Amino acid sequence: MENTYTKKWFQFDLARFRSFNREETEELIKVLSRCGYNGIGLYIEGFFEFPEFGGVPRIGCMTADDAKWVCEVAKQYNMLVMPMTNLVGHGESFFCQERFTYLGRDDFQFDMKHEGFYSFAKSVIDQFIDCFNPEIIHIGGDEVKLDEEDRKDYVKFLSDMCVYLKEKGIETGIWGDMFLTHPEMAENMNKDVLVFDWWYYGHRYESTEMLRNAGFKNIVISPATQSWDGIVGTQQMCPWKELMRWKCEEDVAGDEVEAFLIDAQKQGAYDAMLTDWENYRGHLIWNNLHVIARFGRYVNGKGLSDEELTQALFGRNTPYMECMHILMDAQKEHYRQYQKLPGFLVKHQHGTDGIFNCLALCKLLQCGDLLGENLADIFNEAETKVKEIIADWKTESPLEDRCKRHLYFAADYAKATAVTLRLASKTKALYKQISYEQYRNPEKYSEMLHKVQADFTDFANSYPDWIVSLENAISDSGHTRRDIDEMKNVKALVEKLVIRLDDFDIDGVEYNKKLALPSWKALLCSVLGDIDVNK
């Protein structure tokens, strides 16, 4: 492949509960440099200690000193730093603070008509300029709801900010999705802007062409590691095809992140940024290095074999890529089967999230035997293979040690997914059988009820080991400790479910006065929360 890429960037998500960790960030910059990147986008939104505003929305936010430090480190590796905020939608980082709620239309979107909005937006931009001294600032603009009047305000605001930044000698970056959703907005939009054409998965044959036809000249192709949708980063078909203007049925290999880039090249688009989102609920950035390395080498016209990727990452052969293929294959099969479930069980939920999230667990448990135990077997096999391989990995650098610990947790995450899937695949059916026996065969009913309680107890008793494994993996990382709190919360709720079932145990109680078993859904919601799983 001819090496014609100019911008070869990576986006690091610091907005989703993650703390800024200097050691980890410097390690990441070194990895990016070795893999051929020349820029890093720091996705901050408002999770920053703005000097003018004072205070922070949560502990662990970047500071002005951190900003200056990261720019100095990046400069040593000839790497551009692009701060990224979001000043139309994704305003949660601001609206979670009472002092900024007056600017919100809701908890997500700014009120662009508010008289104080423009001055606030310019203040955010100015403070980023003071702290980062950047060449480019990304101001967001994605995933917002726009009626006809909003669209005029949207175009005017983004165009005005482009002018404001240009007068300061700075380029403006925006996301491109809203111009795909509402193509008519492009007519009056300032075209002196970098449009980031972002998609999560696989091939995207039409989006870059649509943006080109809309008049945008500077387009940055932005696929993703897909870090939020499984145990390790992997590519796949888009799971929400019904939300797209076109359908793309072509599947891709687990790490084939270049699929979107290949499509964009036909439109002459040779600027690219790999995005990495939502490193929480066990989704660890250091388990995405296979995709990061592949993207970096592709945009530099270099080889993509496992050996070449491993050499780029570690300077020698390691078992890292072998383990990644095992885990990618397991979760991709999980993904294929999970997407066959009824829509209400799938929408905005990822099938591996059950050990972290009550809603995801509730949905998985409602799947019953729709998934089947074969998936549990696949994940169990993946866990066993990975642990056997990394047991012999004699690490020779801090990076290798970090990756080995993260891989160990990925294997435990696979095991936890297997346990959850097995519980989901059999418990609903067993519960249904129990309901038939409640007033027919009390002895059998009691035995089966105790079996359900024992299964949930075993599930809860697995949590301490998973928590220790995660704590070990993230001990020197900015990865959110909220994951551990969530795991403890889900464990407590599962234990509460076991106790709740005592209400329907016939031991020592006059049988004809016992409550009839509630529906499976009602039982889960009574303990896991009154959750509308249809949302």
FIPASE-537999 format. One record per residue (C-alpha): x, y, z. Coordinates in Angstrom, 2 decimals. Example, Ala and Ser with C-alpha at 12.3 -4.5 7.8 and 13.67 -1.06 7.14 Angstrom:
! FIPASE-537999
MINU        u        v        w
MINU    12.30    -4.50     7.80
MINU    13.67    -1.06     7.14
***
This chain:
! FIPASE-537999
MINU        u        v        w
MINU     0.00     0.00     0.00
MINU     1.26     3.44    -0.89
MINU     1.95     5.51     2.21
MINU    -0.09     8.65     1.55
MINU    -1.64     9.23     4.97
MINU    -0.89    12.60     6.56
MINU    -2.80    12.55     9.83
MINU    -2.23     9.28    11.67
MINU    -3.91     9.83    15.02
MINU    -5.34     7.99    17.97
MINU    -8.14     9.18    20.25
MINU    -7.79     8.45    23.98
MINU   -11.11     8.64    25.85
MINU   -10.57    10.41    29.19
MINU   -14.21    11.42    29.64
MINU   -15.83     8.09    30.59
MINU   -14.96     7.76    34.31
MINU   -11.24     7.30    33.59
MINU    -8.64     9.14    35.68
MINU    -5.67    10.79    34.03
MINU    -2.53     8.80    34.82
MINU     0.77    10.27    33.65
MINU     2.74     7.03    33.68
MINU     0.10     5.20    31.68
MINU    -0.32     8.08    29.23
MINU     3.42     8.27    28.56
MINU     3.52     4.50    28.00
MINU     0.64     4.83    25.55
MINU     2.35     7.65    23.65
MINU     5.49     5.51    23.33
MINU     3.43     2.62    21.94
MINU     1.66     4.92    19.49
MINU     4.96     6.35    18.30
MINU     6.43     2.88    17.69
MINU     3.32     1.96    15.71
MINU     3.62     5.00    13.46
MINU     1.12     7.50    14.87
MINU     1.85    11.23    14.71
MINU    -1.02    12.61    16.79
MINU    -3.19    11.90    19.82
MINU    -6.65    13.29    20.47
MINU    -7.50    13.63    24.15
MINU   -11.26    13.22    24.42
MINU   -11.99    15.25    27.54
MINU   -15.43    16.85    27.05
MINU   -15.66    18.89    30.28
MINU   -13.80    16.51    32.57
MINU   -10.99    18.98    33.10
MINU    -9.87    21.32    35.86
MINU   -10.61    24.53    33.97
MINU    -8.52    27.31    35.56
MINU   -11.22    29.94    35.05
MINU   -14.09    27.84    36.40
MINU   -12.27    26.17    39.27
MINU   -13.16    22.77    40.68
MINU   -13.70    19.46    38.89
MINU   -16.77    17.32    38.13
MINU   -15.06    14.25    39.59
MINU   -11.73    13.20    41.06
MINU    -9.06    12.24    38.53
MINU    -9.70    14.89    35.86
MINU    -6.82    16.32    33.88
MINU    -5.40    19.60    35.15
MINU    -3.76    22.49    33.36
MINU    -0.39    21.17    34.54
MINU    -1.27    17.74    33.10
MINU    -2.10    19.40    29.79
MINU     1.28    21.13    29.60
MINU     3.03    17.93    30.66
MINU     1.36    15.73    28.03
MINU     2.16    18.26    25.29
MINU     5.83    18.22    26.30
MINU     5.93    14.41    26.30
MINU     4.15    14.18    22.94
MINU     6.57    16.70    21.44
MINU     9.47    14.38    22.27
MINU     7.83    11.81    19.97
MINU     6.88    14.33    17.24
MINU     3.24    13.83    18.08
MINU     0.51    16.44    17.86
MINU    -1.93    16.79    20.77
MINU    -5.54    17.69    19.96
MINU    -7.82    18.50    22.93
MINU   -11.42    17.39    22.34
MINU   -14.51    18.77    24.01
MINU   -18.20    18.65    23.05
MINU   -20.21    21.85    22.93
MINU   -23.57    20.83    21.44
MINU   -24.39    17.38    22.80
MINU   -22.59    15.09    25.23
MINU   -22.66    17.85    27.81
MINU   -22.96    15.45    30.74
MINU   -19.59    16.47    32.11
MINU   -20.86    20.01    32.52
MINU   -24.50    19.32    33.44
MINU   -23.55    16.96    36.26
MINU   -22.43    20.18    38.00
MINU   -25.28    22.34    39.30
MINU   -23.46    25.54    38.30
MINU   -23.79    24.71    34.58
MINU   -27.28    23.18    34.45
MINU   -28.78    26.50    33.31
MINU   -27.06    25.97    29.95
MINU   -28.71    22.61    29.23
MINU   -31.82    21.81    27.29
MINU   -31.65    18.49    29.12
MINU   -28.95    16.39    30.78
MINU   -27.26    15.79    27.42
MINU   -27.69    18.72    25.05
MINU   -26.78    22.39    25.31
MINU   -29.41    25.04    24.74
MINU   -27.89    26.84    21.76
MINU   -30.37    29.70    22.12
MINU   -29.41    30.52    25.70
MINU   -27.96    34.00    25.95
MINU   -24.96    32.71    27.91
MINU   -24.16    29.77    25.64
MINU   -21.77    31.46    23.23
MINU   -19.72    33.12    25.94
MINU   -19.50    29.82    27.83
MINU   -18.41    27.90    24.71
MINU   -15.74    30.49    23.93
MINU   -14.49    30.33    27.51
MINU   -14.07    26.54    27.27
MINU   -12.20    26.95    23.99
MINU   -10.00    29.75    25.32
MINU    -9.03    27.73    28.37
MINU    -8.08    24.76    26.19
MINU    -5.97    27.12    24.08
MINU    -4.19    28.46    27.17
MINU    -3.53    24.99    28.57
MINU    -2.64    23.04    25.42
MINU    -1.46    25.69    22.94
MINU    -2.96    23.44    20.23
MINU    -2.96    23.55    16.45
MINU    -6.44    21.98    16.38
MINU    -9.36    21.85    18.83
MINU   -12.18    19.36    18.35
MINU   -15.50    20.85    19.50
MINU   -17.72    17.79    19.03
MINU   -21.25    18.07    17.69
MINU   -22.25    14.41    17.40
MINU   -25.41    12.49    18.25
MINU   -27.70    15.44    18.91
MINU   -31.42    15.80    18.26
MINU   -32.13    18.63    15.85
MINU   -35.50    19.88    14.68
MINU   -35.67    22.28    11.73
MINU   -34.95    25.37    13.83
MINU   -32.19    23.61    15.77
MINU   -30.41    22.79    12.53
MINU   -29.99    26.47    11.72
MINU   -28.63    27.14    15.22
MINU   -26.33    24.11    14.94
MINU   -24.79    25.21    11.65
MINU   -24.44    28.80    12.83
MINU   -22.76    27.82    16.09
MINU   -20.24    25.45    14.53
MINU   -19.50    27.91    11.72
MINU   -19.04    30.77    14.19
MINU   -16.66    28.68    16.30
MINU   -14.65    27.84    13.17
MINU   -14.23    31.55    12.49
MINU   -13.43    32.26    16.14
MINU   -10.69    29.61    16.19
MINU    -9.32    30.52    12.77
MINU    -8.79    34.08    13.95
MINU    -6.57    32.59    16.64
MINU    -4.66    30.50    14.10
MINU    -6.29    27.23    15.17
MINU    -8.16    24.63    13.11
MINU   -11.55    23.31    14.18
MINU   -12.56    19.64    14.30
MINU   -16.15    18.40    14.38
MINU   -17.89    15.03    14.08
MINU   -19.63    14.42    10.76
MINU   -22.61    12.24    11.65
MINU   -25.20    15.02    11.82
MINU   -24.39    16.09     8.25
MINU   -25.06    12.53     7.14
MINU   -28.37    12.55     9.03
MINU   -29.34    16.03     7.78
MINU   -27.44    16.59     4.50
MINU   -29.18    19.90     3.87
MINU   -27.26    21.46     6.77
MINU   -24.02    21.31     4.80
MINU   -25.13    24.03     2.40
MINU   -24.57    26.86     4.89
MINU   -21.87    25.21     6.97
MINU   -18.40    26.72     7.11
MINU   -16.33    24.27     5.05
MINU   -13.03    25.40     6.59
MINU   -13.25    22.61     9.13
MINU   -11.91    19.11     9.80
MINU   -14.85    16.69     9.63
MINU   -14.27    13.42    11.47
MINU   -16.23    10.70     9.67
MINU   -16.73     8.26    12.54
MINU   -18.17     4.78    12.43
MINU   -17.65     1.96    14.84
MINU   -17.47    -1.17    12.74
MINU   -16.29    -2.58     9.46
MINU   -16.96    -1.22     5.97
MINU   -18.68     2.10     5.32
MINU   -18.99     2.52     1.58
MINU   -21.07     5.68     1.39
MINU   -20.39     8.05     4.27
MINU   -17.17     9.64     2.99
MINU   -18.68    10.09    -0.45
MINU   -21.72    11.80     1.08
MINU   -19.52    14.23     3.02
MINU   -17.41    14.91    -0.07
MINU   -20.54    15.62    -2.12
MINU   -21.73    17.94     0.65
MINU   -18.66    20.10     0.03
MINU   -16.35    19.08     2.88
MINU   -12.75    18.92     1.74
MINU   -10.93    17.96     4.95
MINU   -12.24    14.61     6.16
MINU   -10.62    12.45     8.86
MINU   -11.68     8.80     8.69
MINU   -12.43     7.59    12.22
MINU   -13.08     3.89    12.85
MINU   -12.95     2.47    16.37
MINU   -11.23    -0.21    18.41
MINU   -14.72    -1.18    19.58
MINU   -13.48    -1.37    23.13
MINU   -16.92    -1.03    24.73
MINU   -18.59    -4.03    23.14
MINU   -16.72    -7.02    24.45
MINU   -13.73    -8.36    26.32
MINU   -11.15    -7.13    23.81
MINU   -11.30    -4.74    20.86
MINU   -12.70    -6.31    17.71
MINU   -14.26    -5.30    14.42
MINU   -17.59    -6.56    13.11
MINU   -20.69    -5.60    11.23
MINU   -22.72    -2.74    12.65
MINU   -25.23    -4.09    15.19
MINU   -27.70    -1.24    14.71
MINU   -28.24    -1.45    10.97
MINU   -31.80    -0.21    11.31
MINU   -30.46     3.17    12.48
MINU   -28.35     3.68     9.37
MINU   -29.30     5.17     6.03
MINU   -27.74     2.19     4.32
MINU   -27.00    -1.39     5.22
MINU   -23.59    -2.99     5.18
MINU   -23.79    -6.74     5.44
MINU   -20.13    -7.50     4.78
MINU   -18.39    -8.98     7.79
MINU   -14.73    -8.37     8.62
MINU   -12.00   -10.14    10.54
MINU   -11.72    -9.46    14.26
MINU    -8.90    -6.93    13.95
MINU    -9.56    -5.69    10.40
MINU    -9.81    -2.04    11.42
MINU    -8.63    -0.92     8.00
MINU   -11.96    -1.88     6.35
MINU   -13.36     1.65     6.61
MINU   -10.05     3.17     5.51
MINU   -10.09     1.07     2.34
MINU   -13.54     2.40     1.48
MINU   -12.54     6.01     2.16
MINU    -9.46     5.79    -0.04
MINU   -11.78     5.60    -3.05
MINU   -12.83     9.15    -2.15
MINU    -9.24    10.29    -1.79
MINU    -9.47    10.49     2.02
MINU    -6.04     9.87     3.55
MINU    -6.33    11.40     7.00
MINU    -7.32     9.02     9.79
MINU    -7.87     8.78    13.55
MINU    -8.53     5.53    15.38
MINU   -11.05     6.16    18.16
MINU   -11.16     4.26    21.43
MINU   -14.26     4.71    23.59
MINU   -15.65     3.85    26.98
MINU   -12.89     2.01    28.81
MINU   -15.11     0.89    31.65
MINU   -17.07    -2.22    32.64
MINU   -13.94    -4.27    32.19
MINU   -13.06    -2.92    28.76
MINU    -9.35    -2.22    29.19
MINU    -7.39    -0.10    26.73
MINU    -4.36    -2.39    27.04
MINU    -6.45    -5.19    25.57
MINU    -6.88    -3.14    22.37
MINU    -3.23    -2.92    21.35
MINU    -3.71    -5.44    18.54
MINU    -6.14    -3.07    16.81
MINU    -4.04     0.00    17.68
MINU    -0.92    -1.57    16.18
MINU    -2.73    -2.76    13.05
MINU    -4.21     0.67    12.35
MINU    -0.87     2.42    12.87
MINU     1.00     0.08    10.58
MINU    -1.70     0.15     7.90
MINU    -1.67     3.95     7.58
MINU     2.11     3.77     7.29
MINU     2.02     1.12     4.57
MINU     3.66    -1.56     6.70
MINU     3.01    -5.28     7.19
MINU     0.10    -6.56     9.26
MINU     1.16   -10.09    10.17
MINU     0.93   -11.13    13.80
MINU     4.71   -11.27    14.01
MINU     5.08    -7.75    12.60
MINU     2.42    -6.36    14.93
MINU     4.02    -8.01    17.95
MINU     7.44    -6.69    17.02
MINU     6.00    -3.18    16.67
MINU     4.42    -3.37    20.10
MINU     7.07    -5.14    22.15
MINU    10.21    -5.28    20.02
MINU    10.15    -9.08    20.17
MINU     7.79   -12.01    19.84
MINU     5.27   -12.46    22.67
MINU     2.04   -14.47    23.07
MINU    -0.08   -11.29    23.02
MINU    -1.50   -11.66    19.50
MINU    -2.20   -15.37    19.91
MINU    -4.27   -14.64    23.01
MINU    -6.11   -11.82    21.26
MINU    -7.21   -14.08    18.41
MINU    -8.61   -16.61    20.88
MINU   -10.60   -13.94    22.73
MINU   -11.76   -12.19    19.56
MINU   -13.05   -15.46    18.10
MINU   -14.99   -16.22    21.29
MINU   -16.64   -12.87    21.58
MINU   -17.41   -12.67    17.89
MINU   -19.37   -15.93    18.09
MINU   -21.10   -14.49    21.16
MINU   -21.92   -11.38    19.19
MINU   -23.39   -13.33    16.27
MINU   -25.71   -15.27    18.54
MINU   -26.59   -12.34    20.77
MINU   -27.74   -10.30    17.78
MINU   -30.30   -12.98    16.95
MINU   -32.19   -12.29    20.17
MINU   -35.38   -10.18    20.21
MINU   -34.58    -6.50    19.78
MINU   -35.63    -5.43    23.28
MINU   -33.03    -7.79    24.76
MINU   -30.24    -6.37    22.60
MINU   -30.83    -2.65    22.23
MINU   -28.01    -0.62    23.77
MINU   -26.83    -3.56    25.83
MINU   -23.73    -5.63    25.32
MINU   -23.85    -9.30    26.14
MINU   -20.66    -9.37    28.19
MINU   -21.73    -6.63    30.60
MINU   -23.75    -8.84    32.94
MINU   -21.22    -8.99    35.77
MINU   -21.00    -5.18    35.91
MINU   -24.49    -3.96    35.15
MINU   -27.84    -4.91    36.64
MINU   -29.81    -4.12    33.48
MINU   -27.47    -6.22    31.33
MINU   -27.68    -9.08    33.83
MINU   -31.47    -8.83    33.95
MINU   -31.65    -8.99    30.17
MINU   -29.25   -11.93    29.98
MINU   -31.26   -13.83    32.55
MINU   -34.40   -13.19    30.54
MINU   -32.78   -14.67    27.45
MINU   -33.26   -18.07    29.03
MINU   -32.13   -20.82    26.68
MINU   -32.16   -18.56    23.60
MINU   -28.38   -18.30    23.79
MINU   -27.66   -21.88    24.75
MINU   -24.83   -23.31    26.77
MINU   -22.53   -23.70    23.76
MINU   -21.50   -20.06    24.17
MINU   -20.54   -20.70    27.75
MINU   -18.38   -23.58    26.54
MINU   -16.71   -21.31    23.98
MINU   -15.81   -18.71    26.59
MINU   -14.64   -21.36    29.06
MINU   -12.37   -22.81    26.41
MINU   -11.00   -19.34    25.60
MINU   -10.24   -18.70    29.27
MINU    -8.39   -21.98    29.64
MINU    -6.31   -21.51    26.49
MINU    -5.32   -17.92    27.30
MINU    -4.25   -18.74    30.84
MINU    -2.20   -21.71    29.63
MINU    -0.42   -19.49    27.10
MINU     0.35   -16.54    29.36
MINU     1.52   -18.80    32.18
MINU     4.72   -19.31    30.16
MINU     5.10   -15.63    29.19
MINU     8.30   -14.36    30.79
MINU     7.82   -10.62    30.54
MINU    10.82    -8.43    29.76
MINU     9.42    -4.90    30.05
MINU     6.86    -2.90    32.04
MINU     4.64    -2.87    28.95
MINU     4.71    -6.66    28.68
MINU     3.97    -6.97    32.39
MINU     1.04    -4.58    32.06
MINU    -0.36    -6.44    29.06
MINU     0.03    -9.83    30.75
MINU    -1.95    -8.64    33.78
MINU    -4.64    -7.18    31.56
MINU    -4.80   -10.38    29.53
MINU    -5.19   -12.38    32.71
MINU    -8.22   -10.30    33.58
MINU    -9.55   -10.68    30.03
MINU    -9.39   -14.45    30.54
MINU   -11.24   -14.08    33.86
MINU   -13.77   -11.84    32.12
MINU   -14.30   -14.62    29.57
MINU   -14.85   -17.06    32.42
MINU   -17.27   -14.67    34.12
MINU   -19.18   -14.33    30.86
MINU   -19.35   -18.12    30.60
MINU   -20.69   -18.40    34.14
MINU   -23.29   -15.71    33.44
MINU   -24.36   -17.27    30.14
MINU   -24.68   -20.70    31.71
MINU   -26.78   -19.25    34.51
MINU   -28.94   -17.44    31.96
MINU   -29.31   -20.47    29.70
MINU   -30.74   -22.80    32.34
MINU   -32.23   -20.85    35.24
MINU   -35.26   -19.42    33.46
MINU   -36.34   -22.87    32.24
MINU   -35.78   -24.37    35.68
MINU   -37.81   -21.60    37.30
MINU   -40.68   -22.31    34.90
MINU   -40.64   -25.96    35.90
MINU   -40.70   -24.99    39.57
MINU   -43.83   -22.88    39.05
MINU   -45.67   -25.96    37.75
MINU   -44.69   -27.99    40.81
MINU   -45.42   -25.36    43.48
MINU   -48.91   -26.61    44.35
MINU   -48.57   -30.12    42.91
MINU   -45.44   -31.60    44.43
MINU   -44.19   -29.53    47.38
MINU   -41.16   -31.72    48.03
MINU   -39.93   -31.53    44.44
MINU   -40.77   -27.82    44.32
MINU   -38.67   -27.11    47.40
MINU   -35.72   -29.10    46.07
MINU   -35.76   -27.26    42.75
MINU   -36.16   -23.87    44.40
MINU   -33.09   -24.55    46.54
MINU   -31.21   -25.49    43.36
MINU   -31.95   -22.06    41.85
MINU   -30.82   -20.40    45.04
MINU   -27.60   -22.45    45.03
MINU   -26.86   -21.48    41.42
MINU   -27.21   -17.78    42.20
MINU   -25.15   -18.19    45.37
MINU   -22.34   -19.82    43.40
MINU   -22.52   -16.96    40.91
MINU   -22.22   -14.37    43.70
MINU   -19.36   -16.30    45.29
MINU   -17.35   -16.00    42.07
MINU   -17.17   -12.21    42.32
MINU   -14.28   -11.87    44.80
MINU   -11.88   -13.63    42.43
MINU   -12.99   -11.51    39.47
MINU   -12.61    -8.34    41.51
MINU    -9.07    -9.27    42.60
MINU    -8.13    -9.99    39.00
MINU    -9.42    -6.61    37.85
MINU    -7.75    -4.77    40.71
MINU    -4.44    -6.38    39.77
MINU    -4.86    -5.38    36.11
MINU    -5.66    -1.72    36.77
MINU    -3.35    -1.13    39.74
MINU    -1.15     1.25    37.73
MINU    -3.81     2.48    35.33
MINU    -6.31     5.31    35.16
MINU    -9.02     2.75    34.45
MINU   -12.07     3.56    36.54
MINU   -12.37     1.99    39.99
MINU   -16.10     2.43    39.51
MINU   -16.00    -0.99    37.81
MINU   -15.14    -2.60    41.12
MINU   -17.96    -0.77    42.88
MINU   -20.40    -1.88    40.18
MINU   -19.28    -5.48    40.54
MINU   -19.81    -5.32    44.28
MINU   -23.26    -3.80    43.76
MINU   -24.33    -6.53    41.33
MINU   -23.00    -9.20    43.70
MINU   -25.06    -7.70    46.55
MINU   -28.19    -7.65    44.39
MINU   -27.72   -11.28    43.37
MINU   -27.40   -12.19    47.04
MINU   -30.60   -10.22    47.65
MINU   -32.29   -12.29    44.96
MINU   -31.34   -15.48    46.83
MINU   -32.90   -14.07    49.99
MINU   -35.99   -12.95    48.07
MINU   -36.59   -16.55    46.99
MINU   -36.87   -17.49    50.66
MINU   -40.28   -15.79    50.58
MINU   -41.49   -18.65    48.40
MINU   -39.91   -21.52    50.30
MINU   -42.50   -23.83    51.81
MINU   -40.32   -25.14    54.63
MINU   -41.99   -24.63    58.00
MINU   -44.92   -22.67    56.57
MINU   -48.49   -23.76    56.06
MINU   -48.35   -24.53    52.36
MINU   -51.74   -23.25    51.19
MINU   -50.94   -19.77    52.49
MINU   -47.72   -19.35    50.49
MINU   -47.48   -16.78    47.76
MINU   -47.51   -18.06    44.21
MINU   -44.20   -17.57    42.40
MINU   -44.09   -14.29    40.48
MINU   -43.20   -14.28    36.83
MINU   -39.48   -14.58    36.08
MINU   -39.39   -10.98    34.84
MINU   -41.26    -9.70    37.90
MINU   -38.90   -11.57    40.23
MINU   -35.81   -10.11    38.56
MINU   -37.20    -6.59    38.51
MINU   -38.26    -6.80    42.16
MINU   -34.62    -7.24    43.14
MINU   -32.46    -5.93    40.31
MINU   -34.61    -2.84    40.03
MINU   -37.90    -1.98    38.41
MINU   -36.26    -1.93    34.99
MINU   -38.16    -1.59    31.75
MINU   -36.19    -4.06    29.65
MINU   -38.08    -2.96    26.54
MINU   -36.04     0.24    26.48
***
